Amino acid sequence: MGVSSTAPISIPTPNSGRLGSLFRVPIDYLLEMYEDGRLQTAVTLPQSPSDYEQKRPSATIVTHTLNDVVREHTENHLTEISLKGVSGYAPRLGHTRDGGVSLLGGRRILEEFDLFLDEYQRRAAKKGARSVYLVFRALDEKQAYRVEPKEWEWTRSAGETRFHYRWSLTLEAYGVAPSSPLVDVLSPVTGALRAAQEYINAGAGAVALGGVALTNVRGELNEVTNTLRSVGRVATALQSVVEGADGLRTFVTETLPSTWATETGRFKRAWEDAVELGVELGITEHSEQGDSRARLGYEAERLNYLATTTAGLLRVSPQTLRAAQSDPSTTEQSTQGAITTALRRASTTYTWRAGDSLQALALRVYGDATRWAEIASANGLRGARHKADGTPLSVGDVLIVPIDATPDTRGDVRRDSYATDLALDLTTGDLLLEDGDVKLSTGRNNLEQAVALRCLTSRGESWVLPTYGLPLRVGGVALEREVAYLSAHVRDQLLQDDRVRDVRDVEIAVEGDQVAVHVIIEPVFGDVIDVTTPYMREA
């Protein structure tokens, strides 16, 4: 086998009692060899395993018959334990084949462990499995079984592990192990502390159970909130229907009659001009051309009378009639001139979203909701809710928004549009101080801080703003599987900020115990902002 036939010089150590616990090699995975019920030799694994796997195969046999499924149940007595690790390179304390302790290199420890397994097989073959058996103990996991080694392997690959060996051990557990011969060094104090820890853990479990109950109650309350939101969505939909119907009513009862009256009036005026031109050309009323002119003039008068009467019966306002009677080409030219002036002054575009209003947009841009008419004028709107053709503003419409700024001061306007807030230390949540006073966060930094706070807050933590924050506590066990879910909610959460127009390229990186979210924010005003927000897992 290529291993030394002579055991290295070692120090014999006790395998049981307080001295056994005091002088054992500090590896919490042991194999103990018993003979006739007495402990003969105990060794630890070559090194603490990097992988520990325990499988319990099913003891139920399922048979599919023609008309039924037959299940045959038996007791499960077998458990498969797989352990993997590396030998290490530097000399350290390890066991020899006879259970002694010596300072050995990684390869030599593997060789001695190999010979310990050989010795167990030799004794079991000589005296029988009932007299000689092996016990595996995992002290950290508090597990112990009678086991039988199924496979022991150690290898080295020059391409992967130049200085140490990889080893693997597979054990088949088949029975209950005897109680551990080791006794705590500070027993019975250690036993009392362990019992106290069990009671403390039970108390902590009760507290956690109460927290779960509160979480479940909060979930039920959230269902009530969702129901109310559904009612709100129904109201919004009804409002959209009402606005659409109102726009249609306005078109039929105001726009169409006023346009008809206007066009007939223009036709009448055009005919009067033609009559004057005919007089100048010498066309008399008794000529053939004069008869046609008289019939046409009568129709012009009658149409204008009918149109004006219809507008009056439908109660079209004088303001609407005056607006319709103005020259369209002049109106269009005037509107375009106003927009050009606004753009030359300073302007930006805004995409209409659900729940928007010109008053709210004016308040956000100018700090004065009554200035909504400036935005309406720049876009040729009929009012605060309707376009020039009478149809209501809808989601996705792009509006031109004039800004009170010249090119020299446009940067100040953009900085002010980010608003001002108290500056926070995002790692501790404490307020930042500057010159003995509370520091303020302004400009792009304030928007970046707002983005980070939304991402670092768990939804439901704020009773005042129940929808503020993410619905997922970052740091969960299955976080890698929930990256796509988290990404979608990050975008939806950031779009709730009125200063954010769009969120692009959401990336979530998971490395070790830290998760970082990287997004590109397109503000309503100003240039795009590249934000990276760190998440720290809870301890």
Secondary structure, DSSP 8 states (H G I E B T S, - for coil): --S-SS----B---SSHHHHHHHS-S-SEEEEEEETTEEEEEEE-SS--SEEEEE-----EEEE-SS-EEEE------EEEEEEEE--SS-EEEE-TTS-EEEE-HHHHHHHHHHHHHHHHHHHHHH-TTTEEEEEEETTTTEEEEEEEEEEEEE--TTT-SS--EEEEEEEEEEE----SB--TTTTHHHHHHHHHHHHHHHHHHHHHHHHHHHHHHHHHHHHHHHHHHHHHHHHHHHHHHHHHHHHHHIIIIIHHHHHHHHHHHHHHHHHHHHHHHHHHT--TTSHHHHHHHHHHHHHHHHHHHHHHHHHHTT--HHHHHHHHS-HHHHHHHHHHHHHHHHHH-EEEEE--TT--HHHHHHHHHS-GGGHHHHHHHTT-SSSSB-TTS-B--TT-EEEEE-S--TTTHHHHHHHTT-EEE-B-TTT--B-EETTEE-EEEHHHHHHHHHHHHHHSBTTS-SSSTT-SBSS-TT-TTGGGGHHHHHHHHHHHHTTSTTEEEEEEEEEEEETTEEEEEEEEEESSSS-EEEEEEEE---
